[in-house]
């Protein structure tokens, strides 16, 4: 096994420089948007001494996305500017583990947000659904804790798989059969990709179920109001939630496709398809958080107030 030494100079291709520039803009925009959400909610937390369930989910989601974007950008920056640093196993494992953990947390917490909207707003007469609607506020802290523990557990499993694969590579000798070693490596790669696909699919199914349930509840509620010639304020809540969840469903569907494509294109370097996939994946946390801001009256009001202050300061100068 060759010794790895830190490079004395960077080795950046035009493709790498372009990819890094685009992703850097997306990452810092996404971090700013999510930092805004976190700051507004933390200020409200200090003032009110408490947060409602929706705000708790948004706060954890914002923190997860900031952390994910930060570690993902550092990994991408090093891989483009100083690629030989990633040959140092400790650095590679730390960056990959933290990035993967926060990505899983981002996916599951955002799926929990969709599920929360569905349970709080949709109207069904099912006894289990009514039980969830009554108990959901008490369940949210435990649900969020469970998602973080599950994300951490998935990262530990991934870490163990990578360690096993690394040991198999280190212990490879000339006496080993090349075909057996290849099969062993492919087996570990398949297990890793299967677990990643399972994580993506589970969160995606929650989003689909929430969107379909809200859509059916809205249709039934609207039909009932038209039949009785009545108007109900909950109709507006249904429509606002549907706009948020459906927009998220479209984005999440594209995100799910891109995440699956990353498994397919994981070994292909400087490929235009790989670049497009990562451009969307890095844009997703910021764009969806922006949608969440405009679907939340409190956050929207705070953003407009902030922008008006910035505009005033700019013209005063």
Secondary structure, DSSP 8 states (H G I E B T S, - for coil): -------SS----HHHHHHHHHHHHHHHHHHHHHHHHHHHHHHHHHHHS---HHHHHHHHHHHHHHHHHHHHHHHHHHHHH-GGGGGSHHHHHHHHHHHHHHHHHHHHHHHHHHHHHHHHH-----HHHHHHHHHHHHHHHHHHHHHHHHHHHHHHHHHHHHHHHHHHHHT--TTS-HHHHHHHHHHHHHHHHHHHHHHHHHHHHHHHHHHHHHHHHHHHHHHHHHHTT---THHHHHHHHHHHHHHHHHHHHHHHHHHHHHHHSTT--S-HHHHHHHHHHHHHHHHHHHHHHHTSHHHHHHHHHHHHHHHHHHHH-
